Amino acid sequence: MPKLVCALMILFGATLVARGGASAPFSDIGWSDLPHAVRVLAVTAAAVALYTTLGFIIAMSLMLFALIAFEGRNPLAAVVYSVGVSLLTYGLFTLVLKSPLEQGILGF
């Protein structure tokens, strides 16, 4: 599996290099979405920093909730979605793939 991932990364990287001339110049890119990108970067950095302390379920739930809440969505729907996705992902990795994820201070 690692060899397949490496081969695909090389293939996709070569594709990006080959198709790089078809995109617009860097100076033509609009920066109107920069505040959104900074918020996503900050929330993701906080989740990475707190991952080992809080554990997978709590850290990912908080990250998804923050990303959804910053978009102005319904907070209740954001909670249900973020917790649901985190629990399903945790179950997939721990039960199906037998790959344990980080357990936080609460033991899950």
Secondary structure as UniProt FT lines:
FT   HELIX           2..19
FT   HELIX           20..22
FT   HELIX           26..28
FT   TURN            32..33
FT   HELIX           34..54
FT   HELIX           56..69
FT   TURN            70..72
FT   HELIX           75..91
FT   HELIX           92..96
FT   TURN            105..106
//
